[in-house]
Amino acid sequence: LYCVGAGTGAPVPHGDPCVGTLLGLNGFTSLVAKALADAQGAASFGPFSVPAKACGRVRAQALDVASCNTSNVVSLQ
């Protein structure tokens, strides 16, 4: 799970299995969590504590390292 501020087009950083895959996030991405999905593809992240000032300003996107597919970008609310 990657998190950043607003923006688009950040590549997955070096050292990750899907290096170069373009995310729907800006250039200041950081990996914040890893999870293993079940047979239906569902994964859980957290629980997380997020400062109130992050709400509506920070976006997150999941990356499947087996296929390098990305999820939709969501905004923390």
PDB file of N, CA, C and O in Angstrom:
ATOM      1  N   LEU A   1       0.862  -1.169   0.000  1.00  0.00           N
ATOM      2  CA  LEU A   1       0.000   0.000   0.000  1.00  0.00           C
ATOM      3  C   LEU A   1       0.898   1.217   0.000  1.00  0.00           C
ATOM      4  O   LEU A   1       1.713   1.388   0.907  1.00  0.00           O
ATOM      5  N   TYR A   2       0.761   2.061  -0.999  1.00  0.00           N
ATOM      6  CA  TYR A   2       1.550   3.282  -1.095  1.00  0.00           C
ATOM      7  C   TYR A   2       0.673   4.472  -0.729  1.00  0.00           C
ATOM      8  O   TYR A   2      -0.518   4.482  -1.039  1.00  0.00           O
ATOM      9  N   CYS A   3       1.245   5.462  -0.082  1.00  0.00           N
ATOM     10  CA  CYS A   3       0.516   6.674   0.267  1.00  0.00           C
ATOM     11  C   CYS A   3       1.315   7.900  -0.137  1.00  0.00           C
ATOM     12  O   CYS A   3       2.544   7.911  -0.070  1.00  0.00           O
ATOM     13  N   VAL A   4       0.587   8.942  -0.563  1.00  0.00           N
ATOM     14  CA  VAL A   4       1.210  10.207  -0.948  1.00  0.00           C
ATOM     15  C   VAL A   4       0.193  11.325  -0.899  1.00  0.00           C
ATOM     16  O   VAL A   4      -0.963  11.124  -0.527  1.00  0.00           O
ATOM     17  N   GLY A   5       0.650  12.521  -1.286  1.00  0.00           N
ATOM     18  CA  GLY A   5      -0.256  13.636  -1.480  1.00  0.00           C
ATOM     19  C   GLY A   5      -0.876  13.563  -2.862  1.00  0.00           C
ATOM     20  O   GLY A   5      -0.772  12.540  -3.539  1.00  0.00           O
ATOM     21  N   ALA A   6      -1.517  14.633  -3.281  1.00  0.00           N
ATOM     22  CA  ALA A   6      -2.196  14.664  -4.580  1.00  0.00           C
ATOM     23  C   ALA A   6      -1.195  14.612  -5.724  1.00  0.00           C
ATOM     24  O   ALA A   6      -0.043  15.016  -5.565  1.00  0.00           O
ATOM     25  N   GLY A   7      -1.631  14.119  -6.871  1.00  0.00           N
ATOM     26  CA  GLY A   7      -0.795  14.079  -8.055  1.00  0.00           C
ATOM     27  C   GLY A   7      -0.899  12.737  -8.753  1.00  0.00           C
ATOM     28  O   GLY A   7      -1.566  11.827  -8.260  1.00  0.00           O
ATOM     29  N   THR A   8      -0.247  12.609  -9.895  1.00  0.00           N
ATOM     30  CA  THR A   8      -0.288  11.345 -10.623  1.00  0.00           C
ATOM     31  C   THR A   8       1.058  11.053 -11.278  1.00  0.00           C
ATOM     32  O   THR A   8       1.873  11.954 -11.472  1.00  0.00           O
ATOM     33  N   GLY A   9       1.280   9.793 -11.613  1.00  0.00           N
ATOM     34  CA  GLY A   9       2.409   9.403 -12.438  1.00  0.00           C
ATOM     35  C   GLY A   9       3.670   8.973 -11.746  1.00  0.00           C
ATOM     36  O   GLY A   9       4.708   8.895 -12.403  1.00  0.00           O
ATOM     37  N   ALA A  10       3.654   8.684 -10.444  1.00  0.00           N
ATOM     38  CA  ALA A  10       4.873   8.244  -9.760  1.00  0.00           C
ATOM     39  C   ALA A  10       5.172   6.795 -10.101  1.00  0.00           C
ATOM     40  O   ALA A  10       4.271   5.958 -10.051  1.00  0.00           O
ATOM     41  N   PRO A  11       6.424   6.473 -10.450  1.00  0.00           N
ATOM     42  CA  PRO A  11       6.775   5.074 -10.672  1.00  0.00           C
ATOM     43  C   PRO A  11       7.046   4.370  -9.344  1.00  0.00           C
ATOM     44  O   PRO A  11       7.453   5.003  -8.370  1.00  0.00           O
ATOM     45  N   VAL A  12       6.819   3.061  -9.313  1.00  0.00           N
ATOM     46  CA  VAL A  12       7.188   2.271  -8.140  1.00  0.00           C
ATOM     47  C   VAL A  12       8.696   2.396  -7.971  1.00  0.00           C
ATOM     48  O   VAL A  12       9.441   2.226  -8.936  1.00  0.00           O
ATOM     49  N   PRO A  13       9.158   2.693  -6.746  1.00  0.00           N
ATOM     50  CA  PRO A  13      10.598   2.924  -6.520  1.00  0.00           C
ATOM     51  C   PRO A  13      11.458   1.684  -6.722  1.00  0.00           C
ATOM     52  O   PRO A  13      10.956   0.560  -6.695  1.00  0.00           O
ATOM     53  N   HIS A  14      12.760   1.894  -6.924  1.00  0.00           N
ATOM     54  CA  HIS A  14      13.741   0.809  -7.039  1.00  0.00           C
ATOM     55  C   HIS A  14      13.705  -0.045  -5.780  1.00  0.00           C
ATOM     56  O   HIS A  14      13.456   0.453  -4.682  1.00  0.00           O
ATOM     57  N   GLY A  15      13.951  -1.315  -5.950  1.00  0.00           N
ATOM     58  CA  GLY A  15      13.963  -2.229  -4.823  1.00  0.00           C
ATOM     59  C   GLY A  15      12.647  -2.959  -4.637  1.00  0.00           C
ATOM     60  O   GLY A  15      12.590  -3.941  -3.896  1.00  0.00           O
ATOM     61  N   ASP A  16      11.580  -2.501  -5.294  1.00  0.00           N
ATOM     62  CA  ASP A  16      10.287  -3.177  -5.221  1.00  0.00           C
ATOM     63  C   ASP A  16      10.144  -4.100  -6.420  1.00  0.00           C
ATOM     64  O   ASP A  16      10.727  -3.832  -7.471  1.00  0.00           O
ATOM     65  N   PRO A  17       9.372  -5.195  -6.287  1.00  0.00           N
ATOM     66  CA  PRO A  17       9.240  -6.151  -7.387  1.00  0.00           C
ATOM     67  C   PRO A  17       8.687  -5.554  -8.680  1.00  0.00           C
ATOM     68  O   PRO A  17       9.022  -6.031  -9.764  1.00  0.00           O
ATOM     69  N   CYS A  18       7.864  -4.539  -8.592  1.00  0.00           N
ATOM     70  CA  CYS A  18       7.229  -3.954  -9.785  1.00  0.00           C
ATOM     71  C   CYS A  18       7.845  -2.600 -10.134  1.00  0.00           C
ATOM     72  O   CYS A  18       7.142  -1.692 -10.577  1.00  0.00           O
ATOM     73  N   VAL A  19       9.152  -2.466  -9.936  1.00  0.00           N
ATOM     74  CA  VAL A  19       9.840  -1.204 -10.182  1.00  0.00           C
ATOM     75  C   VAL A  19       9.465  -0.648 -11.556  1.00  0.00           C
ATOM     76  O   VAL A  19       9.469  -1.371 -12.552  1.00  0.00           O
ATOM     77  N   GLY A  20       9.145   0.638 -11.593  1.00  0.00           N
ATOM     78  CA  GLY A  20       8.802   1.305 -12.840  1.00  0.00           C
ATOM     79  C   GLY A  20       7.318   1.338 -13.148  1.00  0.00           C
ATOM     80  O   GLY A  20       6.891   2.142 -13.976  1.00  0.00           O
ATOM     81  N   THR A  21       6.505   0.488 -12.507  1.00  0.00           N
ATOM     82  CA  THR A  21       5.054   0.532 -12.708  1.00  0.00           C
ATOM     83  C   THR A  21       4.549   1.912 -12.298  1.00  0.00           C
ATOM     84  O   THR A  21       4.876   2.392 -11.213  1.00  0.00           O
ATOM     85  N   LEU A  22       3.763   2.547 -13.150  1.00  0.00           N
ATOM     86  CA  LEU A  22       3.261   3.881 -12.827  1.00  0.00           C
ATOM     87  C   LEU A  22       2.061   3.797 -11.899  1.00  0.00           C
ATOM     88  O   LEU A  22       1.100   3.073 -12.161  1.00  0.00           O
ATOM     89  N   LEU A  23       2.133   4.539 -10.824  1.00  0.00           N
ATOM     90  CA  LEU A  23       1.040   4.645  -9.870  1.00  0.00           C
ATOM     91  C   LEU A  23       0.203   5.871 -10.197  1.00  0.00           C
ATOM     92  O   LEU A  23       0.660   6.757 -10.919  1.00  0.00           O
ATOM     93  N   GLY A  24      -0.995   5.931  -9.685  1.00  0.00           N
ATOM     94  CA  GLY A  24      -1.848   7.103  -9.855  1.00  0.00           C
ATOM     95  C   GLY A  24      -1.603   8.097  -8.747  1.00  0.00           C
ATOM     96  O   GLY A  24      -2.542   8.722  -8.254  1.00  0.00           O
ATOM     97  N   LEU A  25      -0.347   8.254  -8.345  1.00  0.00           N
ATOM     98  CA  LEU A  25       0.044   9.098  -7.214  1.00  0.00           C
ATOM     99  C   LEU A  25       1.173  10.019  -7.654  1.00  0.00           C
ATOM    100  O   LEU A  25       1.695   9.882  -8.761  1.00  0.00           O
ATOM    101  N   ASN A  26       1.550  10.959  -6.791  1.00  0.00           N
ATOM    102  CA  ASN A  26       2.633  11.867  -7.168  1.00  0.00           C
ATOM    103  C   ASN A  26       4.002  11.284  -6.864  1.00  0.00           C
ATOM    104  O   ASN A  26       4.100  10.126  -6.458  1.00  0.00           O
ATOM    105  N   GLY A  27       5.043  12.048  -7.049  1.00  0.00           N
ATOM    106  CA  GLY A  27       6.406  11.572  -6.909  1.00  0.00           C
ATOM    107  C   GLY A  27       6.905  11.380  -5.505  1.00  0.00           C
ATOM    108  O   GLY A  27       8.064  11.007  -5.322  1.00  0.00           O
ATOM    109  N   PHE A  28       6.087  11.618  -4.501  1.00  0.00           N
ATOM    110  CA  PHE A  28       6.532  11.484  -3.115  1.00  0.00           C
ATOM    111  C   PHE A  28       5.891  10.274  -2.456  1.00  0.00           C
ATOM    112  O   PHE A  28       5.368  10.364  -1.345  1.00  0.00           O
ATOM    113  N   THR A  29       5.935   9.142  -3.147  1.00  0.00           N
ATOM    114  CA  THR A  29       5.302   7.935  -2.613  1.00  0.00           C
ATOM    115  C   THR A  29       6.143   7.306  -1.527  1.00  0.00           C
ATOM    116  O   THR A  29       7.365   7.452  -1.505  1.00  0.00           O
ATOM    117  N   SER A  30       5.480   6.606  -0.632  1.00  0.00           N
ATOM    118  CA  SER A  30       6.198   5.797   0.346  1.00  0.00           C
ATOM    119  C   SER A  30       5.371   4.560   0.639  1.00  0.00           C
ATOM    120  O   SER A  30       4.147   4.627   0.753  1.00  0.00           O
ATOM    121  N   LEU A  31       6.049   3.435   0.758  1.00  0.00           N
ATOM    122  CA  LEU A  31       5.397   2.180   1.087  1.00  0.00           C
ATOM    123  C   LEU A  31       5.021   2.226   2.558  1.00  0.00           C
ATOM    124  O   LEU A  31       5.883   2.428   3.413  1.00  0.00           O
ATOM    125  N   VAL A  32       3.739   2.040   2.862  1.00  0.00           N
ATOM    126  CA  VAL A  32       3.312   2.131   4.253  1.00  0.00           C
ATOM    127  C   VAL A  32       2.830   0.816   4.836  1.00  0.00           C
ATOM    128  O   VAL A  32       2.728   0.693   6.057  1.00  0.00           O
ATOM    129  N   ALA A  33       2.526  -0.182   3.992  1.00  0.00           N
ATOM    130  CA  ALA A  33       2.054  -1.462   4.522  1.00  0.00           C
ATOM    131  C   ALA A  33       2.180  -2.545   3.462  1.00  0.00           C
ATOM    132  O   ALA A  33       2.152  -2.274   2.262  1.00  0.00           O
ATOM    133  N   LYS A  34       2.320  -3.770   3.933  1.00  0.00           N
ATOM    134  CA  LYS A  34       2.287  -4.951   3.073  1.00  0.00           C
ATOM    135  C   LYS A  34       1.245  -5.893   3.655  1.00  0.00           C
ATOM    136  O   LYS A  34       1.088  -5.979   4.872  1.00  0.00           O
ATOM    137  N   ALA A  35       0.524  -6.610   2.768  1.00  0.00           N
ATOM    138  CA  ALA A  35      -0.476  -7.578   3.217  1.00  0.00           C
ATOM    139  C   ALA A  35      -0.546  -8.721   2.224  1.00  0.00           C
ATOM    140  O   ALA A  35      -0.223  -8.553   1.048  1.00  0.00           O
ATOM    141  N   LEU A  36      -0.962  -9.863   2.691  1.00  0.00           N
ATOM    142  CA  LEU A  36      -1.148 -11.029   1.844  1.00  0.00           C
ATOM    143  C   LEU A  36      -2.643 -11.181   1.592  1.00  0.00           C
ATOM    144  O   LEU A  36      -3.429 -11.261   2.536  1.00  0.00           O
ATOM    145  N   ALA A  37      -3.037 -11.221   0.316  1.00  0.00           N
ATOM    146  CA  ALA A  37      -4.451 -11.357  -0.037  1.00  0.00           C
ATOM    147  C   ALA A  37      -4.896 -12.807   0.099  1.00  0.00           C
ATOM    148  O   ALA A  37      -4.095 -13.733  -0.030  1.00  0.00           O
ATOM    149  N   ASP A  38      -6.201 -12.990   0.363  1.00  0.00           N
ATOM    150  CA  ASP A  38      -6.751 -14.336   0.442  1.00  0.00           C
ATOM    151  C   ASP A  38      -7.090 -14.850  -0.962  1.00  0.00           C
ATOM    152  O   ASP A  38      -6.792 -14.174  -1.947  1.00  0.00           O
ATOM    153  N   ALA A  39      -7.697 -16.014  -1.068  1.00  0.00           N
ATOM    154  CA  ALA A  39      -8.011 -16.634  -2.364  1.00  0.00           C
ATOM    155  C   ALA A  39      -8.963 -15.787  -3.209  1.00  0.00           C
ATOM    156  O   ALA A  39      -8.968 -15.910  -4.434  1.00  0.00           O
ATOM    157  N   GLN A  40      -9.770 -14.929  -2.575  1.00  0.00           N
ATOM    158  CA  GLN A  40     -10.689 -14.047  -3.298  1.00  0.00           C
ATOM    159  C   GLN A  40     -10.050 -12.706  -3.662  1.00  0.00           C
ATOM    160  O   GLN A  40     -10.691 -11.862  -4.288  1.00  0.00           O
ATOM    161  N   GLY A  41      -8.796 -12.511  -3.273  1.00  0.00           N
ATOM    162  CA  GLY A  41      -8.097 -11.270  -3.583  1.00  0.00           C
ATOM    163  C   GLY A  41      -8.295 -10.168  -2.566  1.00  0.00           C
ATOM    164  O   GLY A  41      -7.879  -9.034  -2.803  1.00  0.00           O
ATOM    165  N   ALA A  42      -8.919 -10.470  -1.440  1.00  0.00           N
ATOM    166  CA  ALA A  42      -9.157  -9.461  -0.400  1.00  0.00           C
ATOM    167  C   ALA A  42      -7.965  -9.409   0.560  1.00  0.00           C
ATOM    168  O   ALA A  42      -7.458 -10.442   0.997  1.00  0.00           O
ATOM    169  N   ALA A  43      -7.533  -8.201   0.874  1.00  0.00           N
ATOM    170  CA  ALA A  43      -6.443  -7.995   1.833  1.00  0.00           C
ATOM    171  C   ALA A  43      -6.836  -6.884   2.788  1.00  0.00           C
ATOM    172  O   ALA A  43      -7.593  -5.983   2.426  1.00  0.00           O
ATOM    173  N   SER A  44      -6.327  -6.949   3.992  1.00  0.00           N
ATOM    174  CA  SER A  44      -6.600  -5.919   4.996  1.00  0.00           C
ATOM    175  C   SER A  44      -5.314  -5.203   5.358  1.00  0.00           C
ATOM    176  O   SER A  44      -4.260  -5.826   5.490  1.00  0.00           O
ATOM    177  N   PHE A  45      -5.405  -3.904   5.516  1.00  0.00           N
ATOM    178  CA  PHE A  45      -4.281  -3.073   5.929  1.00  0.00           C
ATOM    179  C   PHE A  45      -4.681  -2.352   7.202  1.00  0.00           C
ATOM    180  O   PHE A  45      -5.785  -1.816   7.299  1.00  0.00           O
ATOM    181  N   GLY A  46      -3.785  -2.339   8.175  1.00  0.00           N
ATOM    182  CA  GLY A  46      -4.091  -1.573   9.375  1.00  0.00           C
ATOM    183  C   GLY A  46      -4.276  -2.496  10.564  1.00  0.00           C
ATOM    184  O   GLY A  46      -3.973  -3.687  10.489  1.00  0.00           O
ATOM    185  N   PRO A  47      -4.758  -1.961  11.626  1.00  0.00           N
ATOM    186  CA  PRO A  47      -5.320  -0.608  11.749  1.00  0.00           C
ATOM    187  C   PRO A  47      -4.224   0.456  11.730  1.00  0.00           C
ATOM    188  O   PRO A  47      -3.085   0.211  12.128  1.00  0.00           O
ATOM    189  N   PHE A  48      -4.598   1.629  11.262  1.00  0.00           N
ATOM    190  CA  PHE A  48      -3.685   2.762  11.190  1.00  0.00           C
ATOM    191  C   PHE A  48      -4.232   3.927  11.986  1.00  0.00           C
ATOM    192  O   PHE A  48      -5.445   4.113  12.090  1.00  0.00           O
ATOM    193  N   SER A  49      -3.337   4.698  12.538  1.00  0.00           N
ATOM    194  CA  SER A  49      -3.698   5.982  13.123  1.00  0.00           C
ATOM    195  C   SER A  49      -3.240   7.047  12.140  1.00  0.00           C
ATOM    196  O   SER A  49      -2.064   7.106  11.781  1.00  0.00           O
ATOM    197  N   VAL A  50      -4.164   7.881  11.709  1.00  0.00           N
ATOM    198  CA  VAL A  50      -3.857   8.915  10.728  1.00  0.00           C
ATOM    199  C   VAL A  50      -4.186  10.266  11.338  1.00  0.00           C
ATOM    200  O   VAL A  50      -5.288  10.441  11.857  1.00  0.00           O
ATOM    201  N   PRO A  51      -3.265  11.234  11.294  1.00  0.00           N
ATOM    202  CA  PRO A  51      -3.555  12.564  11.829  1.00  0.00           C
ATOM    203  C   PRO A  51      -4.724  13.204  11.083  1.00  0.00           C
ATOM    204  O   PRO A  51      -4.874  13.010   9.877  1.00  0.00           O
ATOM    205  N   ALA A  52      -5.529  13.947  11.780  1.00  0.00           N
ATOM    206  CA  ALA A  52      -6.700  14.600  11.183  1.00  0.00           C
ATOM    207  C   ALA A  52      -6.321  15.455   9.978  1.00  0.00           C
ATOM    208  O   ALA A  52      -7.092  15.538   9.021  1.00  0.00           O
ATOM    209  N   LYS A  53      -5.150  16.094  10.003  1.00  0.00           N
ATOM    210  CA  LYS A  53      -4.751  16.960   8.895  1.00  0.00           C
ATOM    211  C   LYS A  53      -4.491  16.186   7.604  1.00  0.00           C
ATOM    212  O   LYS A  53      -4.405  16.792   6.535  1.00  0.00           O
ATOM    213  N   ALA A  54      -4.362  14.855   7.680  1.00  0.00           N
ATOM    214  CA  ALA A  54      -4.149  14.033   6.478  1.00  0.00           C
ATOM    215  C   ALA A  54      -5.450  13.778   5.723  1.00  0.00           C
ATOM    216  O   ALA A  54      -5.426  13.500   4.525  1.00  0.00           O
ATOM    217  N   CYS A  55      -6.578  13.872   6.412  1.00  0.00           N
ATOM    218  CA  CYS A  55      -7.864  13.571   5.789  1.00  0.00           C
ATOM    219  C   CYS A  55      -8.131  14.495   4.604  1.00  0.00           C
ATOM    220  O   CYS A  55      -8.047  15.718   4.719  1.00  0.00           O
ATOM    221  N   GLY A  56      -8.449  13.891   3.477  1.00  0.00           N
ATOM    222  CA  GLY A  56      -8.718  14.632   2.256  1.00  0.00           C
ATOM    223  C   GLY A  56      -7.472  15.120   1.536  1.00  0.00           C
ATOM    224  O   GLY A  56      -7.574  15.668   0.438  1.00  0.00           O
ATOM    225  N   ARG A  57      -6.305  14.936   2.125  1.00  0.00           N
ATOM    226  CA  ARG A  57      -5.050  15.400   1.521  1.00  0.00           C
ATOM    227  C   ARG A  57      -4.124  14.264   1.126  1.00  0.00           C
ATOM    228  O   ARG A  57      -3.268  14.435   0.257  1.00  0.00           O
ATOM    229  N   VAL A  58      -4.285  13.108   1.751  1.00  0.00           N
ATOM    230  CA  VAL A  58      -3.419  11.971   1.479  1.00  0.00           C
ATOM    231  C   VAL A  58      -4.205  10.924   0.709  1.00  0.00           C
ATOM    232  O   VAL A  58      -5.357  10.633   1.032  1.00  0.00           O
ATOM    233  N   ARG A  59      -3.571  10.363  -0.310  1.00  0.00           N
ATOM    234  CA  ARG A  59      -4.191   9.334  -1.130  1.00  0.00           C
ATOM    235  C   ARG A  59      -3.397   8.039  -1.003  1.00  0.00           C
ATOM    236  O   ARG A  59      -2.201   8.056  -0.714  1.00  0.00           O
ATOM    237  N   ALA A  60      -4.078   6.917  -1.222  1.00  0.00           N
ATOM    238  CA  ALA A  60      -3.446   5.605  -1.109  1.00  0.00           C
ATOM    239  C   ALA A  60      -3.805   4.755  -2.323  1.00  0.00           C
ATOM    240  O   ALA A  60      -4.852   4.941  -2.943  1.00  0.00           O
ATOM    241  N   GLN A  61      -2.919   3.824  -2.647  1.00  0.00           N
ATOM    242  CA  GLN A  61      -3.141   2.912  -3.767  1.00  0.00           C
ATOM    243  C   GLN A  61      -2.445   1.596  -3.456  1.00  0.00           C
ATOM    244  O   GLN A  61      -1.317   1.586  -2.962  1.00  0.00           O
ATOM    245  N   ALA A  62      -3.115   0.489  -3.743  1.00  0.00           N
ATOM    246  CA  ALA A  62      -2.526  -0.833  -3.536  1.00  0.00           C
ATOM    247  C   ALA A  62      -1.863  -1.309  -4.828  1.00  0.00           C
ATOM    248  O   ALA A  62      -2.285  -0.953  -5.928  1.00  0.00           O
ATOM    249  N   LEU A  63      -0.831  -2.111  -4.673  1.00  0.00           N
ATOM    250  CA  LEU A  63      -0.085  -2.685  -5.793  1.00  0.00           C
ATOM    251  C   LEU A  63       0.030  -4.181  -5.573  1.00  0.00           C
ATOM    252  O   LEU A  63       0.532  -4.613  -4.535  1.00  0.00           O
ATOM    253  N   ASP A  64      -0.425  -4.984  -6.533  1.00  0.00           N
ATOM    254  CA  ASP A  64      -0.301  -6.440  -6.486  1.00  0.00           C
ATOM    255  C   ASP A  64       1.065  -6.790  -7.073  1.00  0.00           C
ATOM    256  O   ASP A  64       1.276  -6.649  -8.277  1.00  0.00           O
ATOM    257  N   VAL A  65       1.994  -7.245  -6.231  1.00  0.00           N
ATOM    258  CA  VAL A  65       3.359  -7.500  -6.716  1.00  0.00           C
ATOM    259  C   VAL A  65       3.463  -8.768  -7.557  1.00  0.00           C
ATOM    260  O   VAL A  65       4.479  -8.976  -8.220  1.00  0.00           O
ATOM    261  N   ALA A  66       2.440  -9.621  -7.545  1.00  0.00           N
ATOM    262  CA  ALA A  66       2.459 -10.816  -8.394  1.00  0.00           C
ATOM    263  C   ALA A  66       2.170 -10.453  -9.847  1.00  0.00           C
ATOM    264  O   ALA A  66       2.737 -11.048 -10.763  1.00  0.00           O
ATOM    265  N   SER A  67       1.281  -9.469 -10.061  1.00  0.00           N
ATOM    266  CA  SER A  67       0.877  -9.091 -11.414  1.00  0.00           C
ATOM    267  C   SER A  67       1.289  -7.668 -11.795  1.00  0.00           C
ATOM    268  O   SER A  67       1.233  -7.292 -12.966  1.00  0.00           O
ATOM    269  N   CYS A  68       1.704  -6.879 -10.799  1.00  0.00           N
ATOM    270  CA  CYS A  68       2.015  -5.449 -10.950  1.00  0.00           C
ATOM    271  C   CYS A  68       0.784  -4.628 -11.304  1.00  0.00           C
ATOM    272  O   CYS A  68       0.908  -3.512 -11.809  1.00  0.00           O
ATOM    273  N   ASN A  69      -0.412  -5.172 -11.043  1.00  0.00           N
ATOM    274  CA  ASN A  69      -1.650  -4.402 -11.221  1.00  0.00           C
ATOM    275  C   ASN A  69      -1.829  -3.467 -10.033  1.00  0.00           C
ATOM    276  O   ASN A  69      -1.394  -3.768  -8.921  1.00  0.00           O
ATOM    277  N   THR A  70      -2.475  -2.332 -10.277  1.00  0.00           N
ATOM    278  CA  THR A  70      -2.726  -1.356  -9.221  1.00  0.00           C
ATOM    279  C   THR A  70      -4.221  -1.210  -8.972  1.00  0.00           C
ATOM    280  O   THR A  70      -5.037  -1.452  -9.860  1.00  0.00           O
ATOM    281  N   SER A  71      -4.568  -0.812  -7.757  1.00  0.00           N
ATOM    282  CA  SER A  71      -5.957  -0.541  -7.409  1.00  0.00           C
ATOM    283  C   SER A  71      -6.311   0.885  -7.804  1.00  0.00           C
ATOM    284  O   SER A  71      -5.460   1.638  -8.276  1.00  0.00           O
ATOM    285  N   ASN A  72      -7.560   1.246  -7.609  1.00  0.00           N
ATOM    286  CA  ASN A  72      -7.956   2.638  -7.743  1.00  0.00           C
ATOM    287  C   ASN A  72      -7.289   3.429  -6.636  1.00  0.00           C
ATOM    288  O   ASN A  72      -6.962   2.876  -5.586  1.00  0.00           O
ATOM    289  N   VAL A  73      -7.090   4.696  -6.855  1.00  0.00           N
ATOM    290  CA  VAL A  73      -6.558   5.589  -5.824  1.00  0.00           C
ATOM    291  C   VAL A  73      -7.719   6.014  -4.929  1.00  0.00           C
ATOM    292  O   VAL A  73      -8.790   6.376  -5.415  1.00  0.00           O
ATOM    293  N   VAL A  74      -7.495   5.966  -3.624  1.00  0.00           N
ATOM    294  CA  VAL A  74      -8.518   6.403  -2.678  1.00  0.00           C
ATOM    295  C   VAL A  74      -7.954   7.519  -1.814  1.00  0.00           C
ATOM    296  O   VAL A  74      -6.753   7.571  -1.548  1.00  0.00           O
ATOM    297  N   SER A  75      -8.825   8.401  -1.384  1.00  0.00           N
ATOM    298  CA  SER A  75      -8.447   9.512  -0.515  1.00  0.00           C
ATOM    299  C   SER A  75      -8.796   9.139   0.912  1.00  0.00           C
ATOM    300  O   SER A  75      -9.885   8.625   1.163  1.00  0.00           O
ATOM    301  N   LEU A  76      -7.891   9.388   1.857  1.00  0.00           N
ATOM    302  CA  LEU A  76      -8.178   9.126   3.272  1.00  0.00           C
ATOM    303  C   LEU A  76      -9.214  10.128   3.742  1.00  0.00           C
ATOM    304  O   LEU A  76      -9.071  11.335   3.543  1.00  0.00           O
ATOM    305  N   GLN A  77     -10.257   9.610   4.367  1.00  0.00           N
ATOM    306  CA  GLN A  77     -11.352  10.470   4.848  1.00  0.00           C
ATOM    307  C   GLN A  77     -11.508  10.345   6.346  1.00  0.00           C
ATOM    308  O   GLN A  77     -12.376  10.991   6.932  1.00  0.00           O
TER     309      GLN A  77
END
